[in-house]
Amino acid sequence: MHARDAQDTVLAWTPARKLNRVRLSIAPGYPLGYVVGATCADGIVGGNYVS
């Protein structure tokens, strides 16, 4: 959208680096469940991260 056409419009800004992200493909199974369970049991679960 051109800036001249955006008058009186609500716009959302997104950093350019987030437009070209490659999403990870996760294969469910025991190893994934073990890692997630072990991490969440002793780690910190936040809004956008698990550590």
All heavy atoms as atom14 arrays in JSON, in Angstrom:
{
  "sequence": "MHARDAQDTVLAWTPARKLNRVRLSIAPGYPLGYVVGATCADGIVGGNYVS",
  "atom14_mask": [
    [1, 1, 1, 1, 1, 1, 1, 1, 0, 0, 0, 0, 0, 0],
    [1, 1, 1, 1, 1, 1, 1, 1, 1, 1, 0, 0, 0, 0],
    [1, 1, 1, 1, 1, 0, 0, 0, 0, 0, 0, 0, 0, 0],
    [1, 1, 1, 1, 1, 1, 1, 1, 1, 1, 1, 0, 0, 0],
    [1, 1, 1, 1, 1, 1, 1, 1, 0, 0, 0, 0, 0, 0],
    [1, 1, 1, 1, 1, 0, 0, 0, 0, 0, 0, 0, 0, 0],
    [1, 1, 1, 1, 1, 1, 1, 1, 1, 0, 0, 0, 0, 0],
    [1, 1, 1, 1, 1, 1, 1, 1, 0, 0, 0, 0, 0, 0],
    [1, 1, 1, 1, 1, 1, 1, 0, 0, 0, 0, 0, 0, 0],
    [1, 1, 1, 1, 1, 1, 1, 0, 0, 0, 0, 0, 0, 0],
    [1, 1, 1, 1, 1, 1, 1, 1, 0, 0, 0, 0, 0, 0],
    [1, 1, 1, 1, 1, 0, 0, 0, 0, 0, 0, 0, 0, 0],
    [1, 1, 1, 1, 1, 1, 1, 1, 1, 1, 1, 1, 1, 1],
    [1, 1, 1, 1, 1, 1, 1, 0, 0, 0, 0, 0, 0, 0],
    [1, 1, 1, 1, 1, 1, 1, 0, 0, 0, 0, 0, 0, 0],
    [1, 1, 1, 1, 1, 0, 0, 0, 0, 0, 0, 0, 0, 0],
    [1, 1, 1, 1, 1, 1, 1, 1, 1, 1, 1, 0, 0, 0],
    [1, 1, 1, 1, 1, 1, 1, 1, 1, 0, 0, 0, 0, 0],
    [1, 1, 1, 1, 1, 1, 1, 1, 0, 0, 0, 0, 0, 0],
    [1, 1, 1, 1, 1, 1, 1, 1, 0, 0, 0, 0, 0, 0],
    [1, 1, 1, 1, 1, 1, 1, 1, 1, 1, 1, 0, 0, 0],
    [1, 1, 1, 1, 1, 1, 1, 0, 0, 0, 0, 0, 0, 0],
    [1, 1, 1, 1, 1, 1, 1, 1, 1, 1, 1, 0, 0, 0],
    [1, 1, 1, 1, 1, 1, 1, 1, 0, 0, 0, 0, 0, 0],
    [1, 1, 1, 1, 1, 1, 0, 0, 0, 0, 0, 0, 0, 0],
    [1, 1, 1, 1, 1, 1, 1, 1, 0, 0, 0, 0, 0, 0],
    [1, 1, 1, 1, 1, 0, 0, 0, 0, 0, 0, 0, 0, 0],
    [1, 1, 1, 1, 1, 1, 1, 0, 0, 0, 0, 0, 0, 0],
    [1, 1, 1, 1, 0, 0, 0, 0, 0, 0, 0, 0, 0, 0],
    [1, 1, 1, 1, 1, 1, 1, 1, 1, 1, 1, 1, 0, 0],
    [1, 1, 1, 1, 1, 1, 1, 0, 0, 0, 0, 0, 0, 0],
    [1, 1, 1, 1, 1, 1, 1, 1, 0, 0, 0, 0, 0, 0],
    [1, 1, 1, 1, 0, 0, 0, 0, 0, 0, 0, 0, 0, 0],
    [1, 1, 1, 1, 1, 1, 1, 1, 1, 1, 1, 1, 0, 0],
    [1, 1, 1, 1, 1, 1, 1, 0, 0, 0, 0, 0, 0, 0],
    [1, 1, 1, 1, 1, 1, 1, 0, 0, 0, 0, 0, 0, 0],
    [1, 1, 1, 1, 0, 0, 0, 0, 0, 0, 0, 0, 0, 0],
    [1, 1, 1, 1, 1, 0, 0, 0, 0, 0, 0, 0, 0, 0],
    [1, 1, 1, 1, 1, 1, 1, 0, 0, 0, 0, 0, 0, 0],
    [1, 1, 1, 1, 1, 1, 0, 0, 0, 0, 0, 0, 0, 0],
    [1, 1, 1, 1, 1, 0, 0, 0, 0, 0, 0, 0, 0, 0],
    [1, 1, 1, 1, 1, 1, 1, 1, 0, 0, 0, 0, 0, 0],
    [1, 1, 1, 1, 0, 0, 0, 0, 0, 0, 0, 0, 0, 0],
    [1, 1, 1, 1, 1, 1, 1, 1, 0, 0, 0, 0, 0, 0],
    [1, 1, 1, 1, 1, 1, 1, 0, 0, 0, 0, 0, 0, 0],
    [1, 1, 1, 1, 0, 0, 0, 0, 0, 0, 0, 0, 0, 0],
    [1, 1, 1, 1, 0, 0, 0, 0, 0, 0, 0, 0, 0, 0],
    [1, 1, 1, 1, 1, 1, 1, 1, 0, 0, 0, 0, 0, 0],
    [1, 1, 1, 1, 1, 1, 1, 1, 1, 1, 1, 1, 0, 0],
    [1, 1, 1, 1, 1, 1, 1, 0, 0, 0, 0, 0, 0, 0],
    [1, 1, 1, 1, 1, 1, 0, 0, 0, 0, 0, 0, 0, 0]
  ],
  "atom14_positions": [
    [[0.86, -1.16, 0.0], [0.0, 0.0, 0.0], [0.91, 1.23, 0.0], [1.86, 1.31, 0.75], [-0.9, -0.01, 1.24], [-1.69, 1.24, 1.42], [-2.7, 1.25, 2.9], [-3.99, 0.14, 2.43], [0.0, 0.0, 0.0], [0.0, 0.0, 0.0], [0.0, 0.0, 0.0], [0.0, 0.0, 0.0], [0.0, 0.0, 0.0], [0.0, 0.0, 0.0]],
    [[0.6, 2.16, -0.84], [1.34, 3.42, -0.87], [0.93, 4.27, 0.32], [-0.2, 4.19, 0.81], [1.04, 4.18, -2.16], [1.66, 3.55, -3.36], [3.0, 3.66, -3.65], [1.11, 2.8, -4.35], [3.25, 3.01, -4.76], [2.13, 2.46, -5.21], [0.0, 0.0, 0.0], [0.0, 0.0, 0.0], [0.0, 0.0, 0.0], [0.0, 0.0, 0.0]],
    [[1.84, 5.1, 0.77], [1.57, 5.97, 1.92], [0.42, 6.92, 1.63], [-0.38, 7.23, 2.51], [2.83, 6.75, 2.29], [0.0, 0.0, 0.0], [0.0, 0.0, 0.0], [0.0, 0.0, 0.0], [0.0, 0.0, 0.0], [0.0, 0.0, 0.0], [0.0, 0.0, 0.0], [0.0, 0.0, 0.0], [0.0, 0.0, 0.0], [0.0, 0.0, 0.0]],
    [[0.27, 7.36, 0.37], [-0.81, 8.3, 0.04], [-2.19, 7.64, 0.17], [-3.18, 8.31, 0.4], [-0.62, 8.85, -1.37], [-0.8, 7.82, -2.45], [-0.76, 8.43, -3.85], [-0.9, 7.4, -4.84], [0.09, 6.84, -5.5], [1.33, 7.24, -5.29], [-0.13, 5.89, -6.38], [0.0, 0.0, 0.0], [0.0, 0.0, 0.0], [0.0, 0.0, 0.0]],
    [[-2.24, 6.3, 0.06], [-3.5, 5.58, 0.17], [-3.81, 5.16, 1.61], [-4.88, 4.62, 1.86], [-3.48, 4.34, -0.72], [-3.28, 4.7, -2.18], [-3.71, 5.79, -2.58], [-2.68, 3.88, -2.89], [0.0, 0.0, 0.0], [0.0, 0.0, 0.0], [0.0, 0.0, 0.0], [0.0, 0.0, 0.0], [0.0, 0.0, 0.0], [0.0, 0.0, 0.0]],
    [[-2.89, 5.39, 2.53], [-3.04, 4.91, 3.9], [-3.63, 5.95, 4.85], [-3.68, 5.73, 6.05], [-1.69, 4.46, 4.44], [0.0, 0.0, 0.0], [0.0, 0.0, 0.0], [0.0, 0.0, 0.0], [0.0, 0.0, 0.0], [0.0, 0.0, 0.0], [0.0, 0.0, 0.0], [0.0, 0.0, 0.0], [0.0, 0.0, 0.0], [0.0, 0.0, 0.0]],
    [[-4.08, 7.06, 4.32], [-4.63, 8.11, 5.18], [-5.89, 7.59, 5.88], [-6.73, 6.94, 5.26], [-4.96, 9.33, 4.34], [-5.44, 10.5, 5.15], [-5.65, 11.74, 4.3], [-5.48, 11.7, 3.09], [-6.04, 12.82, 4.94], [0.0, 0.0, 0.0], [0.0, 0.0, 0.0], [0.0, 0.0, 0.0], [0.0, 0.0, 0.0], [0.0, 0.0, 0.0]],
    [[-5.98, 7.85, 7.18], [-7.1, 7.41, 8.03], [-7.23, 5.89, 8.08], [-8.32, 5.35, 8.19], [-8.43, 8.03, 7.55], [-8.4, 9.55, 7.64], [-7.76, 10.07, 8.57], [-9.02, 10.2, 6.78], [0.0, 0.0, 0.0], [0.0, 0.0, 0.0], [0.0, 0.0, 0.0], [0.0, 0.0, 0.0], [0.0, 0.0, 0.0], [0.0, 0.0, 0.0]],
    [[-6.12, 5.19, 7.97], [-6.1, 3.73, 8.03], [-5.19, 3.3, 9.17], [-4.13, 3.87, 9.38], [-5.57, 3.15, 6.71], [-6.36, 3.64, 5.64], [-5.62, 1.64, 6.71], [0.0, 0.0, 0.0], [0.0, 0.0, 0.0], [0.0, 0.0, 0.0], [0.0, 0.0, 0.0], [0.0, 0.0, 0.0], [0.0, 0.0, 0.0], [0.0, 0.0, 0.0]],
    [[-5.6, 2.25, 9.89], [-4.75, 1.69, 10.94], [-3.76, 0.74, 10.29], [-4.15, -0.17, 9.56], [-5.61, 0.95, 11.99], [-4.73, 0.3, 13.04], [-6.6, 1.89, 12.63], [0.0, 0.0, 0.0], [0.0, 0.0, 0.0], [0.0, 0.0, 0.0], [0.0, 0.0, 0.0], [0.0, 0.0, 0.0], [0.0, 0.0, 0.0], [0.0, 0.0, 0.0]],
    [[-2.47, 0.97, 10.55], [-1.43, 0.15, 9.96], [-0.65, -0.57, 11.05], [-0.5, -0.05, 12.15], [-0.45, 1.01, 9.14], [-1.05, 1.78, 7.97], [0.0, 2.65, 7.33], [-1.63, 0.82, 6.95], [0.0, 0.0, 0.0], [0.0, 0.0, 0.0], [0.0, 0.0, 0.0], [0.0, 0.0, 0.0], [0.0, 0.0, 0.0], [0.0, 0.0, 0.0]],
    [[-0.13, -1.73, 10.75], [0.74, -2.47, 11.66], [2.12, -2.55, 11.03], [2.24, -2.86, 9.84], [0.19, -3.86, 11.92], [0.0, 0.0, 0.0], [0.0, 0.0, 0.0], [0.0, 0.0, 0.0], [0.0, 0.0, 0.0], [0.0, 0.0, 0.0], [0.0, 0.0, 0.0], [0.0, 0.0, 0.0], [0.0, 0.0, 0.0], [0.0, 0.0, 0.0]],
    [[3.15, -2.27, 11.81], [4.51, -2.31, 11.32], [5.16, -3.61, 11.72], [5.01, -4.07, 12.86], [5.29, -1.13, 11.88], [6.7, -1.09, 11.41], [7.13, -0.6, 10.22], [7.84, -1.55, 12.09], [8.49, -0.73, 10.12], [8.96, -1.32, 11.27], [8.06, -2.15, 13.32], [10.25, -1.67, 11.64], [9.34, -2.5, 13.68], [10.42, -2.25, 12.85]],
    [[5.87, -4.23, 10.8], [6.58, -5.48, 11.06], [8.03, -5.32, 10.63], [8.29, -4.85, 9.52], [5.94, -6.64, 10.26], [4.59, -6.75, 10.64], [6.65, -7.94, 10.53], [0.0, 0.0, 0.0], [0.0, 0.0, 0.0], [0.0, 0.0, 0.0], [0.0, 0.0, 0.0], [0.0, 0.0, 0.0], [0.0, 0.0, 0.0], [0.0, 0.0, 0.0]],
    [[8.98, -5.7, 11.48], [10.39, -5.63, 11.05], [10.61, -6.49, 9.81], [10.07, -7.59, 9.7], [11.17, -6.2, 12.25], [10.24, -6.08, 13.41], [8.85, -6.17, 12.86], [0.0, 0.0, 0.0], [0.0, 0.0, 0.0], [0.0, 0.0, 0.0], [0.0, 0.0, 0.0], [0.0, 0.0, 0.0], [0.0, 0.0, 0.0], [0.0, 0.0, 0.0]],
    [[11.42, -6.02, 8.89], [11.63, -6.71, 7.61], [12.21, -8.11, 7.8], [11.9, -9.02, 7.04], [12.54, -5.88, 6.73], [0.0, 0.0, 0.0], [0.0, 0.0, 0.0], [0.0, 0.0, 0.0], [0.0, 0.0, 0.0], [0.0, 0.0, 0.0], [0.0, 0.0, 0.0], [0.0, 0.0, 0.0], [0.0, 0.0, 0.0], [0.0, 0.0, 0.0]],
    [[13.05, -8.31, 8.8], [13.66, -9.63, 8.98], [12.64, -10.7, 9.36], [12.88, -11.87, 9.18], [14.76, -9.58, 10.02], [14.25, -9.31, 11.39], [15.36, -9.28, 12.41], [14.75, -9.06, 13.7], [15.41, -8.78, 14.77], [16.71, -8.68, 14.73], [14.8, -8.59, 15.91], [0.0, 0.0, 0.0], [0.0, 0.0, 0.0], [0.0, 0.0, 0.0]],
    [[11.49, -10.31, 9.89], [10.47, -11.28, 10.28], [9.62, -11.72, 9.09], [8.85, -12.66, 9.19], [9.58, -10.71, 11.38], [10.32, -10.55, 12.67], [9.38, -10.36, 13.81], [10.17, -10.33, 15.09], [9.53, -10.94, 16.18], [0.0, 0.0, 0.0], [0.0, 0.0, 0.0], [0.0, 0.0, 0.0], [0.0, 0.0, 0.0], [0.0, 0.0, 0.0]],
    [[9.73, -11.05, 7.97], [8.94, -11.41, 6.79], [9.55, -12.58, 6.03], [8.89, -13.2, 5.22], [8.81, -10.2, 5.86], [8.04, -9.02, 6.43], [8.09, -7.86, 5.46], [6.6, -9.4, 6.74], [0.0, 0.0, 0.0], [0.0, 0.0, 0.0], [0.0, 0.0, 0.0], [0.0, 0.0, 0.0], [0.0, 0.0, 0.0], [0.0, 0.0, 0.0]],
    [[10.82, -12.88, 6.28], [11.52, -13.91, 5.52], [12.05, -15.0, 6.45], [13.16, -15.46, 6.29], [12.66, -13.28, 4.73], [13.19, -14.22, 3.67], [12.52, -15.17, 3.3], [14.38, -13.97, 3.2], [0.0, 0.0, 0.0], [0.0, 0.0, 0.0], [0.0, 0.0, 0.0], [0.0, 0.0, 0.0], [0.0, 0.0, 0.0], [0.0, 0.0, 0.0]],
    [[11.26, -15.4, 7.43], [11.69, -16.44, 8.36], [11.38, -17.81, 7.8], [10.36, -18.01, 7.14], [10.97, -16.31, 9.7], [11.43, -15.15, 10.52], [10.91, -15.26, 11.91], [9.46, -15.24, 11.93], [8.74, -15.16, 13.03], [9.3, -15.12, 14.19], [7.43, -15.15, 12.97], [0.0, 0.0, 0.0], [0.0, 0.0, 0.0], [0.0, 0.0, 0.0]],
    [[12.24, -18.75, 8.08], [12.0, -20.15, 7.71], [11.5, -20.85, 8.96], [12.15, -20.84, 10.0], [13.31, -20.8, 7.2], [13.07, -22.27, 6.91], [13.81, -20.08, 5.98], [0.0, 0.0, 0.0], [0.0, 0.0, 0.0], [0.0, 0.0, 0.0], [0.0, 0.0, 0.0], [0.0, 0.0, 0.0], [0.0, 0.0, 0.0], [0.0, 0.0, 0.0]],
    [[10.34, -21.44, 8.88], [9.77, -22.14, 10.03], [10.37, -23.54, 10.14], [10.57, -24.23, 9.15], [8.26, -22.23, 9.91], [7.62, -20.87, 9.93], [6.2, -21.0, 10.39], [5.62, -19.69, 10.49], [5.31, -19.12, 11.63], [5.5, -19.74, 12.75], [4.77, -17.93, 11.66], [0.0, 0.0, 0.0], [0.0, 0.0, 0.0], [0.0, 0.0, 0.0]],
    [[10.64, -23.92, 11.36], [11.17, -25.26, 11.6], [10.07, -26.3, 11.46], [8.94, -26.06, 11.86], [11.75, -25.34, 13.02], [12.91, -24.4, 13.32], [13.28, -24.49, 14.79], [14.11, -24.74, 12.45], [0.0, 0.0, 0.0], [0.0, 0.0, 0.0], [0.0, 0.0, 0.0], [0.0, 0.0, 0.0], [0.0, 0.0, 0.0], [0.0, 0.0, 0.0]],
    [[10.41, -27.41, 10.89], [9.45, -28.5, 10.83], [9.78, -29.46, 11.97], [10.92, -29.93, 12.1], [9.52, -29.22, 9.48], [10.81, -29.72, 9.26], [0.0, 0.0, 0.0], [0.0, 0.0, 0.0], [0.0, 0.0, 0.0], [0.0, 0.0, 0.0], [0.0, 0.0, 0.0], [0.0, 0.0, 0.0], [0.0, 0.0, 0.0], [0.0, 0.0, 0.0]],
    [[8.8, -29.73, 12.8], [9.0, -30.55, 13.98], [8.33, -31.9, 13.76], [7.17, -31.98, 13.39], [8.4, -29.87, 15.22], [9.11, -28.54, 15.46], [8.5, -30.76, 16.43], [8.52, -27.73, 16.57], [0.0, 0.0, 0.0], [0.0, 0.0, 0.0], [0.0, 0.0, 0.0], [0.0, 0.0, 0.0], [0.0, 0.0, 0.0], [0.0, 0.0, 0.0]],
    [[9.1, -32.96, 13.99], [8.56, -34.31, 13.87], [8.19, -34.81, 15.27], [9.07, -34.95, 16.12], [9.59, -35.24, 13.24], [0.0, 0.0, 0.0], [0.0, 0.0, 0.0], [0.0, 0.0, 0.0], [0.0, 0.0, 0.0], [0.0, 0.0, 0.0], [0.0, 0.0, 0.0], [0.0, 0.0, 0.0], [0.0, 0.0, 0.0], [0.0, 0.0, 0.0]],
    [[6.91, -35.03, 15.53], [6.51, -35.49, 16.86], [7.01, -36.9, 17.13], [7.21, -37.69, 16.22], [4.98, -35.45, 16.81], [4.63, -35.5, 15.37], [5.79, -34.9, 14.62], [0.0, 0.0, 0.0], [0.0, 0.0, 0.0], [0.0, 0.0, 0.0], [0.0, 0.0, 0.0], [0.0, 0.0, 0.0], [0.0, 0.0, 0.0], [0.0, 0.0, 0.0]],
    [[7.24, -37.18, 18.38], [7.71, -38.49, 18.77], [8.3, -38.44, 20.17], [8.27, -37.42, 20.85], [0.0, 0.0, 0.0], [0.0, 0.0, 0.0], [0.0, 0.0, 0.0], [0.0, 0.0, 0.0], [0.0, 0.0, 0.0], [0.0, 0.0, 0.0], [0.0, 0.0, 0.0], [0.0, 0.0, 0.0], [0.0, 0.0, 0.0], [0.0, 0.0, 0.0]],
    [[8.84, -39.57, 20.61], [9.39, -39.67, 21.96], [10.54, -38.69, 22.2], [10.56, -38.01, 23.22], [9.83, -41.1, 22.25], [10.42, -41.24, 23.63], [9.61, -41.33, 24.75], [11.8, -41.26, 23.81], [10.15, -41.44, 26.02], [12.35, -41.37, 25.07], [11.52, -41.46, 26.18], [12.05, -41.55, 27.44], [0.0, 0.0, 0.0], [0.0, 0.0, 0.0]],
    [[11.54, -38.59, 21.28], [12.66, -37.68, 21.55], [12.2, -36.23, 21.73], [12.68, -35.53, 22.62], [13.56, -37.81, 20.32], [13.24, -39.16, 19.77], [11.77, -39.36, 20.06], [0.0, 0.0, 0.0], [0.0, 0.0, 0.0], [0.0, 0.0, 0.0], [0.0, 0.0, 0.0], [0.0, 0.0, 0.0], [0.0, 0.0, 0.0], [0.0, 0.0, 0.0]],
    [[11.27, -35.76, 20.91], [10.76, -34.4, 21.05], [10.04, -34.23, 22.37], [10.25, -33.26, 23.1], [9.83, -34.04, 19.9], [9.13, -32.68, 20.03], [10.14, -31.55, 20.0], [8.1, -32.51, 18.94], [0.0, 0.0, 0.0], [0.0, 0.0, 0.0], [0.0, 0.0, 0.0], [0.0, 0.0, 0.0], [0.0, 0.0, 0.0], [0.0, 0.0, 0.0]],
    [[9.19, -35.17, 22.73], [8.46, -35.1, 23.99], [9.38, -35.13, 25.19], [9.15, -34.43, 26.19], [0.0, 0.0, 0.0], [0.0, 0.0, 0.0], [0.0, 0.0, 0.0], [0.0, 0.0, 0.0], [0.0, 0.0, 0.0], [0.0, 0.0, 0.0], [0.0, 0.0, 0.0], [0.0, 0.0, 0.0], [0.0, 0.0, 0.0], [0.0, 0.0, 0.0]],
    [[10.45, -35.9, 25.11], [11.41, -35.97, 26.21], [12.11, -34.62, 26.4], [12.24, -34.13, 27.52], [12.44, -37.06, 25.94], [13.48, -37.18, 27.02], [13.2, -37.87, 28.19], [14.72, -36.58, 26.89], [14.13, -37.97, 29.21], [15.66, -36.68, 27.89], [15.36, -37.38, 29.05], [16.3, -37.46, 30.04], [0.0, 0.0, 0.0], [0.0, 0.0, 0.0]],
    [[12.55, -34.02, 25.31], [13.25, -32.73, 25.38], [12.32, -31.65, 25.92], [12.69, -30.88, 26.81], [13.81, -32.32, 24.0], [14.32, -30.89, 24.01], [14.91, -33.28, 23.59], [0.0, 0.0, 0.0], [0.0, 0.0, 0.0], [0.0, 0.0, 0.0], [0.0, 0.0, 0.0], [0.0, 0.0, 0.0], [0.0, 0.0, 0.0], [0.0, 0.0, 0.0]],
    [[11.11, -31.57, 25.41], [10.16, -30.56, 25.88], [9.82, -30.79, 27.34], [9.8, -29.85, 28.14], [8.88, -30.56, 25.01], [7.81, -29.66, 25.61], [9.21, -30.12, 23.6], [0.0, 0.0, 0.0], [0.0, 0.0, 0.0], [0.0, 0.0, 0.0], [0.0, 0.0, 0.0], [0.0, 0.0, 0.0], [0.0, 0.0, 0.0], [0.0, 0.0, 0.0]],
    [[9.58, -32.02, 27.73], [9.25, -32.33, 29.13], [10.39, -32.01, 30.07], [10.2, -31.41, 31.13], [0.0, 0.0, 0.0], [0.0, 0.0, 0.0], [0.0, 0.0, 0.0], [0.0, 0.0, 0.0], [0.0, 0.0, 0.0], [0.0, 0.0, 0.0], [0.0, 0.0, 0.0], [0.0, 0.0, 0.0], [0.0, 0.0, 0.0], [0.0, 0.0, 0.0]],
    [[11.61, -32.37, 29.7], [12.77, -32.1, 30.55], [13.03, -30.61, 30.66], [13.38, -30.11, 31.73], [13.99, -32.82, 30.0], [0.0, 0.0, 0.0], [0.0, 0.0, 0.0], [0.0, 0.0, 0.0], [0.0, 0.0, 0.0], [0.0, 0.0, 0.0], [0.0, 0.0, 0.0], [0.0, 0.0, 0.0], [0.0, 0.0, 0.0], [0.0, 0.0, 0.0]],
    [[12.85, -29.88, 29.57], [13.1, -28.45, 29.59], [12.04, -27.71, 30.4], [12.36, -26.84, 31.21], [13.11, -27.89, 28.15], [14.09, -28.6, 27.4], [13.45, -26.42, 28.14], [0.0, 0.0, 0.0], [0.0, 0.0, 0.0], [0.0, 0.0, 0.0], [0.0, 0.0, 0.0], [0.0, 0.0, 0.0], [0.0, 0.0, 0.0], [0.0, 0.0, 0.0]],
    [[10.79, -28.06, 30.21], [9.71, -27.37, 30.92], [9.69, -27.73, 32.4], [9.23, -26.93, 33.22], [8.37, -27.68, 30.28], [8.18, -26.98, 28.64], [0.0, 0.0, 0.0], [0.0, 0.0, 0.0], [0.0, 0.0, 0.0], [0.0, 0.0, 0.0], [0.0, 0.0, 0.0], [0.0, 0.0, 0.0], [0.0, 0.0, 0.0], [0.0, 0.0, 0.0]],
    [[10.16, -28.91, 32.75], [10.15, -29.32, 34.15], [11.15, -28.52, 34.98], [10.87, -28.17, 36.13], [10.47, -30.81, 34.26], [0.0, 0.0, 0.0], [0.0, 0.0, 0.0], [0.0, 0.0, 0.0], [0.0, 0.0, 0.0], [0.0, 0.0, 0.0], [0.0, 0.0, 0.0], [0.0, 0.0, 0.0], [0.0, 0.0, 0.0], [0.0, 0.0, 0.0]],
    [[12.3, -28.19, 34.41], [13.34, -27.49, 35.16], [13.66, -26.11, 34.61], [14.54, -25.44, 35.13], [14.63, -28.32, 35.15], [14.46, -29.62, 35.9], [13.67, -29.63, 36.85], [15.12, -30.61, 35.54], [0.0, 0.0, 0.0], [0.0, 0.0, 0.0], [0.0, 0.0, 0.0], [0.0, 0.0, 0.0], [0.0, 0.0, 0.0], [0.0, 0.0, 0.0]],
    [[12.99, -25.68, 33.57], [13.35, -24.41, 32.94], [12.33, -23.31, 33.16], [11.49, -23.38, 34.07], [0.0, 0.0, 0.0], [0.0, 0.0, 0.0], [0.0, 0.0, 0.0], [0.0, 0.0, 0.0], [0.0, 0.0, 0.0], [0.0, 0.0, 0.0], [0.0, 0.0, 0.0], [0.0, 0.0, 0.0], [0.0, 0.0, 0.0], [0.0, 0.0, 0.0]],
    [[12.4, -22.32, 32.33], [11.5, -21.17, 32.39], [10.66, -21.18, 31.12], [11.19, -21.3, 30.02], [12.31, -19.86, 32.46], [13.15, -19.83, 33.73], [11.4, -18.66, 32.4], [14.14, -18.69, 33.76], [0.0, 0.0, 0.0], [0.0, 0.0, 0.0], [0.0, 0.0, 0.0], [0.0, 0.0, 0.0], [0.0, 0.0, 0.0], [0.0, 0.0, 0.0]],
    [[9.37, -21.05, 31.27], [8.48, -20.98, 30.13], [7.94, -19.56, 30.06], [7.26, -19.1, 30.97], [7.31, -21.99, 30.25], [6.39, -21.88, 29.06], [7.85, -23.4, 30.4], [0.0, 0.0, 0.0], [0.0, 0.0, 0.0], [0.0, 0.0, 0.0], [0.0, 0.0, 0.0], [0.0, 0.0, 0.0], [0.0, 0.0, 0.0], [0.0, 0.0, 0.0]],
    [[8.28, -18.84, 28.99], [7.87, -17.45, 28.83], [6.92, -17.3, 27.67], [6.49, -18.29, 27.05], [0.0, 0.0, 0.0], [0.0, 0.0, 0.0], [0.0, 0.0, 0.0], [0.0, 0.0, 0.0], [0.0, 0.0, 0.0], [0.0, 0.0, 0.0], [0.0, 0.0, 0.0], [0.0, 0.0, 0.0], [0.0, 0.0, 0.0], [0.0, 0.0, 0.0]],
    [[6.6, -16.08, 27.34], [5.68, -15.8, 26.25], [6.15, -16.31, 24.91], [5.39, -16.88, 24.15], [0.0, 0.0, 0.0], [0.0, 0.0, 0.0], [0.0, 0.0, 0.0], [0.0, 0.0, 0.0], [0.0, 0.0, 0.0], [0.0, 0.0, 0.0], [0.0, 0.0, 0.0], [0.0, 0.0, 0.0], [0.0, 0.0, 0.0], [0.0, 0.0, 0.0]],
    [[7.42, -16.11, 24.61], [7.94, -16.48, 23.3], [9.12, -17.43, 23.38], [9.83, -17.62, 22.4], [8.38, -15.23, 22.53], [7.22, -14.35, 22.18], [6.13, -14.84, 21.9], [7.41, -13.05, 22.23], [0.0, 0.0, 0.0], [0.0, 0.0, 0.0], [0.0, 0.0, 0.0], [0.0, 0.0, 0.0], [0.0, 0.0, 0.0], [0.0, 0.0, 0.0]],
    [[9.39, -18.02, 24.54], [10.57, -18.85, 24.63], [10.43, -19.93, 25.7], [9.6, -19.85, 26.58], [11.8, -18.01, 24.95], [11.71, -17.32, 26.3], [12.21, -17.94, 27.44], [11.14, -16.07, 26.43], [12.12, -17.33, 28.68], [11.05, -15.45, 27.65], [11.56, -16.08, 28.78], [11.47, -15.48, 30.0], [0.0, 0.0, 0.0], [0.0, 0.0, 0.0]],
    [[11.24, -20.94, 25.58], [11.41, -21.97, 26.6], [12.9, -22.08, 26.81], [13.65, -22.3, 25.87], [10.82, -23.32, 26.14], [11.13, -24.4, 27.17], [9.34, -23.22, 25.89], [0.0, 0.0, 0.0], [0.0, 0.0, 0.0], [0.0, 0.0, 0.0], [0.0, 0.0, 0.0], [0.0, 0.0, 0.0], [0.0, 0.0, 0.0], [0.0, 0.0, 0.0]],
    [[13.37, -21.9, 28.02], [14.81, -22.0, 28.28], [15.08, -22.74, 29.57], [14.22, -22.9, 30.41], [15.43, -20.61, 28.33], [14.93, -19.88, 29.42], [0.0, 0.0, 0.0], [0.0, 0.0, 0.0], [0.0, 0.0, 0.0], [0.0, 0.0, 0.0], [0.0, 0.0, 0.0], [0.0, 0.0, 0.0], [0.0, 0.0, 0.0], [0.0, 0.0, 0.0]]
  ]
}
